[in-house]
Amino acid sequence: MSTSKAVPVSLAEIARIAGVGRAAVSNWRRRHDSFPTRIGGTDVSPQFSLAEVEQWLRDNGKLKDIGGREFLWPRFEALGSRDESGLAVAEAARRMRAPRARMSQSELSADARELVSDTARLGRSEGPRETFEFLLQRWLETHVRQLSTTPPQLAALMNRIALAVRLGESDDGLTVFDPACGTGHLPAAAVQEYDGSGLVVLGCERDPALVALASARLGFIAENRDFRIDIATADALRADPFAGVRADIAVCNPPFNERDWGYEELATDQRWSHGLPPRTEPELAWVQHLLSHLRPGGAAVIVLPPAVASRKAGRRIRGSLLRTGVLRAVVALPPGSAQPHSVSLQLWVLRAAPDSPVTAPPSQDALLVDATHFARIGARDPGPDWDDLGSFVLSALEGLDRPEDDLPDSAVRVPLLELLDDEVDVTPGRYTASSTEPSHIELAASWGELGTILADLTGHAQYLSKLNFEAETPQTTTTVGDLVKAGVLTLRAGQQSSEAAAPPRDAAVPLLTVADLLMDRTPSGLLSAGSAHAIAEEGDVVVTGVVRAFKAWVHGGPPIALGPQLYALRVDPEKLDAHFLAGCLRAPANGRQAGTHASSSSRVDIRRLQVLQLPLEEQAAYAETFRRLRTFEELLTRTDSLAKGLVSDVSDRLASGGLTT
């Protein structure tokens, strides 16, 4: 697709278009005098004309099999306005699905209308739905600071829970309701989870751009199926467009901590059957709004911040929800399940009273499920283990109406008499902590693991203890800086993230920082894929440039972005062994001699780090020994953690009594 306007693109965007890394584009710019000249930006982040870049890529055979949609997104970004670009994407989707339809968005500019027409033509040739999903994902990534989305895995789990918990079957299909649908993640999951006919999806959103995108997304998903989709533009609490409508299931991820939710004008609203929500408890207004739209026996699942389960201001409403049997379960999710990713969010499972009490006798307890242990501690992916998490939660909820069923660990039925105290705290961790005492089988497994690790430690210790070193043998060394100059390796420095909020997890790269290393945790941040950050790929050597956190290791697994004071070294495998390099670099004496020592946060000059000068064939023996030494260190750390856990667990068991001799 040719573009005639001076649409600016960055080096990262050019790399995306050409399907290469950012470093390759920098090399093209340096080596080819014909590469387009900069039209804007800065020396660090230059911008180029999209039309000139496209022509240069075509003339030099750099496009390969990349489709034309990669050229579309920079033009959408050039529109400037978040709303206009969103409406343009939605309008292009409508035109792709109905080629003869007229332009419906009269508020679009002339540039936007031209872009919509170009997109519709391209989409019909490259795939309408694929083109729309591509543009929608780019739009969400670009405006992630202003949007909060529900991960697809969480959306699917919420719909599965609602379908499993509701009572009765509707003869006329299924009605799904989401009063704060955003771009339609939860309703889309409902459409994908439901395999029957006669599905009705009712959604509401106050942002017109989000409504247009949600409608477009659901239109593609429900295409050629007997479904009805109705997404209204309105503030669901202040001006409910579906008043009086009843749904079989309701799912919602409402906005959190919004004080201006309509407290004054809604003080006498009939929806507050469990009490007027305090001004500081907007989430409880959304809970009661969902309940007002449920049919008898219908179920609702809502994402809430953990404070809603215990805040003093909401205890009266929580008590009413429990006494009436409406609040059936609370599930504590692991951090990273949804925005904000650092918080352990909760799912509240609600169910309206059925027409007949025989269907479900009045509840005498509530099910509290602590699923925070599915947080993938130590894994490279900071998100939860969705498969195991979903299986665990659904398994626990199977016993919701069957008190005789055994519950999995970290799930407990709590009698209402115990919950209805002065605090009415429904935080799962408060009640499941005492139920997580390790069983005899678990203790035996831990002792077995400790024995295996100790055996491995012994083997490595025997190998390492037999190493011999020639005394006073002169060794020639070089520096990282000299190796870079010689072209033996390339050095890339990490940088500070400029993104204020995390991008969608399925379109992001984990961001590792020095703070993560100091706290011995996995990458805590996320960065949009294709950003200009230094990316460490499998086989690269990563080095920390701070004395107190000085480390060097060979990265394995998926790519990670590097924050400030982290460096990626990529070796020429025909001249240097990566494990040999990492072993030389992480020697404590090496870090000390290359450090500034000016303060407690002394920095390490990476280019001054020393590396032995050895032929490639001699590096192999050193690399193997370095690997063994690193494994020995990791086993020691694991032994310490496992042993301390065993001491704690066995002490608890002993203090509980029941010792047999």
C-alpha positions in Angstrom: 0.0 0.0 0.0 1.5 3.3 -1.0 1.2 6.4 1.2 1.6 9.9 -0.1 1.4 11.8 3.2 4.4 12.6 5.4 3.4 10.2 8.2 6.2 9.9 10.7 7.5 6.5 11.8 10.2 5.5 14.3 13.0 3.0 13.9 11.0 0.5 16.0 8.1 0.9 13.6 10.3 0.5 10.6 11.6 -2.7 12.1 8.0 -4.0 12.6 7.2 -3.2 9.0 10.2 -5.0 7.7 10.0 -7.8 10.1 13.5 -7.4 11.5 15.1 -6.2 14.7 15.7 -2.6 15.5 19.5 -3.1 15.2 19.1 -4.1 11.6 17.3 -0.9 10.8 20.1 1.1 12.5 22.6 -0.8 10.4 20.7 0.1 7.2 20.6 3.7 8.1 24.4 3.7 8.8 25.5 1.7 5.8 23.1 3.0 3.0 23.4 6.6 1.9 20.1 6.2 0.2 18.2 5.5 3.5 15.5 8.2 4.0 16.6 11.3 5.9 15.1 12.2 9.3 12.0 14.4 9.2 11.5 14.8 13.0 12.0 13.4 16.4 15.4 13.6 18.2 18.9 12.1 17.6 18.0 9.3 20.0 14.5 8.7 18.6 14.5 9.9 15.0 11.4 9.9 12.8 11.1 9.3 9.1 8.5 9.6 6.4 6.5 6.5 6.0 6.1 7.0 2.3 9.8 7.4 1.8 10.5 4.4 4.1 8.1 2.2 2.1 9.7 3.2 -1.2 13.2 2.5 0.1 12.2 -0.9 1.5 10.6 -1.9 -1.8 13.6 -0.7 -3.8 16.0 -2.5 -1.7 14.0 -5.8 -1.3 13.6 -5.5 2.4 9.9 -6.2 2.7 9.9 -10.0 2.3 6.4 -11.3 2.9 5.2 -8.6 5.3 1.5 -7.7 4.5 0.2 -4.2 3.9 -1.4 -3.9 7.3 1.9 -3.0 8.8 1.8 0.2 6.9 -1.7 1.1 8.2 -1.0 1.6 11.8 1.4 4.5 11.5 -1.3 6.3 9.6 -3.8 5.7 12.3 -1.3 7.0 14.9 -0.8 10.1 12.8 -4.5 11.0 13.2 -3.4 12.2 16.7 -6.6 11.8 18.6 -7.2 8.6 20.6 -11.0 8.8 19.9 -10.6 9.5 16.2 -8.2 6.7 15.6 -10.5 4.3 17.6 -13.6 5.4 15.7 -11.7 5.0 12.4 -10.6 1.5 13.3 -14.2 0.6 14.2 -15.6 2.2 11.0 -13.0 0.3 8.9 -14.3 -2.9 10.5 -17.9 -2.0 9.6 -16.9 -1.3 6.0 -14.9 -4.5 5.8 -17.9 -6.5 6.9 -20.3 -4.6 4.7 -18.4 -3.3 1.6 -21.4 -1.4 0.2 -22.1 0.4 3.4 -21.8 4.2 3.5 -19.4 6.0 5.8 -21.3 6.4 9.1 -18.9 8.4 11.2 -19.5 11.9 10.1 -17.2 13.3 12.8 -14.2 11.7 11.1 -11.7 14.0 9.4 -11.0 13.8 5.7 -7.7 12.0 6.4 -9.5 9.5 8.6 -12.2 8.8 6.0 -9.5 8.2 3.4 -7.7 5.9 5.7 -10.9 4.0 6.5 -11.4 3.4 2.8 -7.8 2.2 2.3 -8.1 -0.1 5.3 -11.4 -1.6 4.2 -9.9 -2.4 0.7 -6.8 -4.0 2.3 -8.8 -5.9 4.9 -11.0 -7.5 2.3 -7.9 -8.9 0.5 -5.9 -9.8 3.6 -8.7 -10.9 5.9 -11.3 -8.5 7.5 -11.2 -10.0 11.0 -7.4 -10.5 11.0 -6.9 -6.9 9.9 -9.3 -5.5 12.5 -7.7 -7.5 15.3 -4.3 -6.3 14.3 -5.4 -2.7 14.4 -7.3 -3.1 17.6 -4.3 -4.6 19.3 -2.1 -1.8 18.2 -4.6 0.8 19.3 -4.8 -0.8 22.8 -1.0 -1.0 23.1 -0.7 2.7 22.1 -3.3 3.9 24.6 -2.6 1.5 27.4 -2.1 4.3 29.8 -5.7 5.4 29.4 -7.4 2.0 29.3 -7.9 -0.9 31.5 -8.6 -4.2 29.8 -9.4 -7.7 31.0 -7.0 -10.4 29.9 -8.6 -13.0 27.6 -7.8 -15.9 30.0 -9.5 -14.1 32.9 -12.5 -13.1 30.8 -12.9 -16.8 29.8 -12.7 -17.9 33.4 -15.2 -15.4 34.6 -17.8 -16.5 32.0 -17.1 -20.2 32.8 -17.7 -19.5 36.5 -21.0 -17.7 35.8 -22.3 -20.4 33.5 -21.4 -23.1 36.1 -22.9 -21.3 39.0 -26.3 -20.1 37.6 -29.4 -22.2 38.3 -31.8 -23.4 35.7 -31.8 -23.2 31.9 -33.5 -20.6 29.8 -35.8 -21.9 26.9 -35.0 -18.9 24.7 -31.2 -19.0 24.8 -28.9 -17.1 27.1 -28.7 -13.4 28.0 -25.3 -12.0 29.0 -24.9 -8.6 30.5 -21.8 -6.4 31.0 -22.5 -2.8 32.2 -18.8 -1.6 31.8 -17.7 -3.5 28.8 -14.8 -1.3 27.5 -13.6 -2.7 24.2 -15.6 -5.9 24.8 -13.2 -8.4 26.3 -15.8 -10.0 28.6 -18.7 -10.2 26.1 -16.3 -11.5 23.5 -15.3 -14.3 25.8 -19.0 -15.0 26.5 -19.7 -15.4 22.8 -16.7 -17.7 22.4 -17.7 -19.9 25.5 -21.4 -20.3 24.5 -22.0 -23.0 22.0 -25.8 -22.8 21.8 -28.1 -20.6 19.8 -30.2 -17.5 20.8 -27.4 -15.7 22.6 -28.2 -12.1 23.6 -25.3 -9.9 24.6 -26.1 -6.6 26.3 -23.3 -4.2 27.0 -22.9 -0.6 28.2 -19.9 1.8 28.0 -19.8 5.5 28.4 -16.9 6.1 26.0 -18.2 6.2 22.4 -14.8 5.1 20.9 -14.8 2.0 23.1 -18.5 1.3 22.2 -17.7 1.4 18.5 -14.7 -1.0 18.9 -16.6 -3.4 21.1 -19.4 -3.5 18.6 -17.0 -4.2 15.8 -15.2 -6.9 17.7 -18.4 -8.7 18.7 -19.8 -8.3 15.2 -16.8 -10.3 13.8 -17.0 -13.0 16.6 -20.8 -13.5 16.3 -20.8 -13.3 12.5 -23.2 -15.9 10.8 -24.5 -17.0 14.2 -28.0 -16.6 15.7 -26.9 -13.9 18.2 -28.1 -10.4 19.1 -25.5 -7.9 20.1 -26.5 -4.6 21.7 -23.8 -2.2 23.1 -25.2 1.1 24.4 -23.3 4.3 25.0 -24.2 5.4 28.5 -23.1 5.7 32.1 -24.7 2.5 33.4 -25.0 3.7 37.0 -26.4 7.2 36.3 -28.5 6.4 33.2 -29.1 2.7 32.9 -30.1 2.0 29.2 -31.3 -1.6 30.2 -33.4 -0.8 33.2 -35.8 -3.6 33.8 -33.9 -6.1 31.6 -32.9 -9.4 33.3 -29.9 -11.5 32.3 -29.0 -15.1 32.9 -25.4 -14.2 33.6 -23.6 -10.9 34.2 -19.8 -10.3 34.1 -18.0 -7.1 34.8 -14.6 -5.5 35.4 -15.8 -2.1 36.6 -13.6 1.1 37.1 -12.0 1.1 40.6 -12.0 3.9 43.2 -14.2 6.3 41.3 -15.6 8.7 43.9 -17.7 10.6 41.3 -20.0 7.7 40.5 -23.4 9.4 41.2 -23.7 9.2 45.0 -25.9 12.3 45.4 -28.3 11.8 42.4 -28.7 8.1 43.0 -29.3 8.2 46.8 -32.9 6.9 46.5 -32.3 4.5 43.6 -34.3 1.2 43.9 -31.3 -0.8 42.9 -29.8 -0.4 46.4 -31.7 -3.3 48.0 -28.8 -4.1 50.2 -28.2 -0.5 51.3 -27.0 2.8 49.8 -23.3 2.3 48.8 -21.1 4.9 50.7 -19.5 7.5 48.5 -16.1 5.7 49.0 -17.5 2.3 47.9 -18.4 2.6 44.2 -17.6 -1.0 43.6 -20.5 -2.0 45.9 -22.7 0.1 43.6 -21.6 -2.0 40.7 -22.3 -5.2 42.6 -25.9 -4.2 43.3 -26.3 -2.9 39.8 -25.4 -6.4 38.5 -27.8 -8.0 40.9 -30.7 -5.8 39.8 -30.2 -7.2 36.3 -30.2 -10.9 37.2 -33.0 -13.3 36.6 -34.0 -15.6 39.5 -31.1 -18.1 39.8 -28.9 -16.0 37.5 -25.2 -15.6 38.4 -22.8 -12.7 38.2 -19.0 -12.6 38.4 -17.3 -9.2 39.1 -13.6 -8.2 39.4 -12.9 -6.2 42.6 -9.9 -4.8 44.4 -9.1 -6.7 47.6 -10.0 -3.7 49.9 -13.7 -4.1 49.1 -13.7 -7.3 51.1 -12.7 -5.7 54.3 -13.2 -1.9 54.3 -15.2 -0.7 57.3 -17.5 1.5 55.2 -18.9 -1.5 53.2 -19.5 -4.0 56.0 -23.2 -3.4 56.3 -23.7 -4.1 52.6 -21.4 -7.1 52.7 -23.4 -8.4 55.7 -26.7 -8.1 53.8 -25.2 -9.9 50.7 -24.2 -12.8 53.0 -27.4 -13.0 55.0 -29.5 -13.1 51.9 -27.3 -15.8 50.3 -26.4 -13.6 47.3 -22.7 -13.5 47.8 -21.8 -17.1 47.3 -18.0 -17.1 46.8 -14.9 -14.9 46.8 -11.8 -15.9 44.9 -8.5 -14.2 45.6 -6.5 -14.1 42.3 -2.7 -14.1 42.1 -1.0 -10.8 41.4 -0.6 -10.2 37.6 -4.1 -11.5 36.7 -5.3 -8.1 35.5 -4.6 -4.4 35.9 -3.3 -3.2 38.4 -0.9 -6.1 38.1 0.8 -5.7 41.5 -2.5 -6.3 43.3 -4.2 -9.6 44.2 -7.6 -8.8 42.8 -10.7 -10.8 43.7 -13.6 -12.4 41.9 -17.0 -12.1 43.7 -19.4 -14.7 42.7 -23.0 -13.6 43.1 -26.3 -15.4 42.5 -29.9 -14.1 42.6 -32.3 -16.2 44.7 -34.1 -18.8 42.6 -37.9 -18.8 42.1 -38.2 -22.0 44.1 -36.2 -22.5 47.3 -36.1 -26.2 46.6 -33.7 -25.5 43.7 -31.1 -24.1 46.0 -31.8 -24.2 49.8 -30.9 -21.0 51.7 -27.1 -20.7 52.1 -25.6 -21.2 55.5 -22.0 -20.5 54.5 -19.8 -18.8 51.8 -17.0 -20.4 49.8 -13.7 -18.6 50.1 -11.0 -19.6 47.7 -7.3 -18.4 47.9 -5.7 -18.9 44.5 -2.8 -16.5 45.0 -0.3 -19.4 45.0 -0.7 -19.7 41.2 1.5 -16.6 40.7 4.4 -18.5 38.9 7.0 -17.5 41.4 10.4 -17.7 39.8 9.0 -18.1 36.2 10.0 -15.7 33.4 6.4 -15.0 32.6 5.1 -12.7 35.3 1.5 -13.7 34.7 -0.3 -16.5 36.6 -0.5 -20.1 35.4 -3.9 -19.7 33.8 -4.5 -23.4 33.0 -3.9 -24.6 36.6 -5.6 -21.5 38.0 -8.8 -22.1 36.0 -8.9 -25.8 36.8 -8.4 -25.1 40.5 -11.1 -22.4 40.8 -13.7 -24.3 38.8 -13.0 -27.4 40.8 -13.5 -25.5 44.1 -16.7 -24.0 42.8 -18.1 -27.4 41.9 -18.8 -27.9 45.6 -20.7 -24.6 46.0 -24.1 -26.2 46.5 -22.8 -29.6 47.7 -21.6 -29.2 51.3 -20.7 -32.9 51.4 -18.1 -32.5 48.7 -14.4 -32.2 49.7 -12.8 -29.0 48.7 -9.2 -28.6 47.3 -6.6 -27.0 49.5 -6.8 -23.2 49.9 -10.6 -23.4 49.6 -12.9 -23.4 52.6 -16.6 -23.0 53.5 -17.0 -20.4 56.2 -20.2 -20.4 58.2 -22.2 -17.2 58.1 -22.1 -16.9 61.9 -18.3 -16.7 61.7 -18.4 -14.1 58.8 -21.1 -11.9 60.3 -18.9 -10.4 63.0 -18.0 -6.8 63.6 -15.8 -6.6 60.5 -17.6 -8.8 58.0 -14.3 -9.5 56.3 -14.6 -11.9 53.4 -10.9 -11.9 52.4 -10.1 -15.5 51.5 -6.6 -15.5 52.9 -7.9 -14.7 56.4 -9.7 -18.1 56.6 -7.7 -20.4 54.4 -4.3 -19.7 56.0 -5.0 -22.3 58.8 -6.1 -24.9 56.2 -2.9 -24.9 54.2 -0.9 -26.9 56.7 1.2 -29.4 54.7 0.0 -33.0 54.6 2.2 -36.0 55.4 2.6 -36.7 51.7 3.6 -33.1 51.0 6.2 -33.2 53.8 7.6 -36.5 52.5 7.9 -35.0 49.0 9.8 -32.0 50.4 12.2 -34.3 52.3 12.7 -36.3 49.1 13.4 -33.2 47.1 15.9 -32.0 49.7 17.7 -35.4 49.6 18.0 -35.2 45.8 19.4 -31.7 45.9 21.9 -32.6 48.6 23.1 -35.5 46.4 23.5 -33.2 43.4 25.4 -30.7 45.6 27.7 -33.5 46.7 28.4 -34.4 43.1 29.2 -30.8 42.1 31.3 -30.3 45.2 33.4 -33.3 44.4 34.0 -32.1 40.9 34.8 -28.5 41.9 37.1 -29.6 44.8 39.4 -31.4 42.3 40.1 -28.4 40.2 43.8 -27.6 40.0 45.3 -24.2 39.3 48.9 -23.5 38.2 50.6 -21.0 40.5 52.0 -17.8 39.2 51.2 -18.6 35.5 50.7 -15.3 33.6 47.4 -15.0 31.9 46.6 -12.5 29.2 43.3 -10.7 29.5 41.4 -8.2 27.5 38.4 -5.9 28.2 34.8 -5.9 27.1 35.5 -2.6 25.4 38.3 -4.0 23.3 36.1 -7.0 22.4 33.4 -4.7 21.2 35.9 -2.7 19.1 37.1 -6.0 17.6 33.6 -7.0 16.6 33.7 -10.1 18.8 30.6 -9.0 20.7 28.0 -6.2 20.6 27.0 -4.2 23.7 23.5 -2.8 24.3 22.4 -0.8 27.3 19.0 -1.0 28.9 17.0 2.1 29.5 14.2 3.6 31.6 10.7 2.7 30.5 8.6 5.6 29.3 5.3 3.7 29.6 3.1 4.8 32.5 1.0 1.6 32.4 1.5 -2.0 31.4 0.4 -3.0 27.9 -1.8 -6.0 27.2 0.1 -9.1 28.4 -0.3 -11.0 25.1 1.5 -8.1 23.2 4.2 -7.3 25.7 7.8 -8.2 26.6 8.7 -8.7 30.3 10.9 -5.8 31.6 13.7 -6.7 34.0 15.1 -4.1 36.4 17.9 -3.9 38.9 15.2 -3.7 41.6 13.9 -7.1 40.5 17.4 -8.6 40.9 17.9 -7.1 44.3 14.6 -8.5 45.5 15.3 -11.9 43.8 12.1 -11.8 41.7 11.0 -12.3 38.2 10.6 -9.3 35.8 8.0 -7.1 37.4 7.3 -4.8 34.4 5.9 -5.1 30.9 6.9 -3.3 27.8 5.2 -3.0 24.5 6.6 -5.5 21.9 8.7 -3.7 19.3 9.8 -0.9 21.6 13.2 0.6 21.2 14.5 -0.9 24.5 17.5 -3.3 24.6 16.1 -6.8 24.3 18.1 -9.8 25.7 17.4 -12.9 23.6 18.3 -16.5 24.3 22.1 -16.9 24.3 22.8 -13.3 25.2 24.9 -12.5 28.2 23.2 -10.1 30.6 25.3 -8.0 33.0 24.3 -5.8 35.9 26.1 -2.4 36.1 25.6 -1.8 39.8 28.1 -3.2 42.4 25.6 -4.2 45.0 23.6 -6.3 42.5 26.6 -7.3 40.2 25.7 -10.4 38.2 26.4 -11.9 34.8 24.5 -14.8 33.3 23.5 -16.3 29.9 19.9 -15.6 29.3 17.7 -18.5 28.4 14.0 -18.6 27.3 11.8 -15.9 25.8 13.2 -12.3 25.2 13.2 -9.8 28.0 13.6 -6.0 27.9 16.3 -4.5 30.1 15.9 -1.6 32.4 18.6 1.0 33.4 22.0 -0.3 34.4 21.4 -3.7 32.7 23.4 -4.6 29.6 23.1 -7.3 26.9 26.2 -8.7 25.3 25.8 -10.8 22.1 28.8 -12.8 21.2 30.2 -14.0 17.9 29.9 -17.8 18.5 32.8 -18.5 16.2 35.1 -16.5 18.4 33.7 -16.5 21.9 31.7 -18.9 24.1 28.8 -17.1 25.9 29.1 -19.2 29.1 32.8 -18.6 29.2 32.2 -14.9 28.9 29.6 -14.8 31.6 31.8 -16.8 33.9 34.7 -14.4 33.5 32.5 -11.3 33.9 30.7 -12.4 37.1 33.9 -13.0 39.1 33.5 -10.7 42.2 37.0 -9.3 41.8 36.2 -8.3 38.2 33.2 -6.3 39.4 35.2 -4.6 42.2 38.0 -3.5 39.9 35.6 -2.1 37.3 33.3 -0.3 39.9 33.4 3.4 40.7 33.0 2.9 44.5 31.8 6.4 44.8 28.7 5.5 46.9 26.5 2.6 48.0 25.0 2.6 44.5 28.4 2.4 42.8 28.3 1.6 39.1 30.3 -0.9 37.2 32.0 0.3 33.9 31.0 -2.7 31.8 33.7 -1.9 29.2 36.4 -2.2 31.8 35.5 -5.8 32.8 38.3 -8.3 32.2 38.0 -11.4 30.0 40.6 -14.1 29.6 42.1 -14.4 26.2 41.9 -18.0 25.2 41.3 -19.8 21.9 37.7 -21.0 21.4 38.6 -24.7 21.8 40.1 -23.9 25.3 37.2 -21.9 26.4 34.9 -25.0 26.4 36.5 -26.5 29.6 36.2 -23.1 31.4 32.6 -22.7 30.2 31.7 -26.2 31.6 33.3 -25.4 35.0 31.6 -22.0 35.1 28.2 -23.7 34.4 28.8 -26.2 37.2 29.8 -23.4 39.6 26.6 -21.5 38.8 24.5 -24.7 39.2 26.3 -25.3 42.6 25.3 -21.8 43.7 21.7 -22.2 42.6 21.4 -25.6 44.4 22.7 -23.9 47.6 20.1 -21.2 47.3 17.3 -23.8 46.7 18.6 -25.9 49.6 18.5 -23.0 52.0 14.9 -22.1 51.0 13.6 -25.7 51.1 15.3 -26.4 54.4 13.9 -23.3 56.0 10.4 -24.2 54.7 10.7 -27.7 56.2 11.8 -26.4 59.5 8.8 -24.1 59.6 6.3 -26.7 58.5 7.5 -29.4 60.8 7.6 -27.0 63.7 3.9 -26.1 63.0 3.0 -29.8 62.8 4.8 -30.6 66.1 3.2 -27.6 67.9 -0.2 -29.0 66.7 0.5 -32.3 68.5 -0.2 -35.8 67.3 3.4 -37.0 67.2 3.7 -40.8 67.0 6.9 -42.7 67.9 
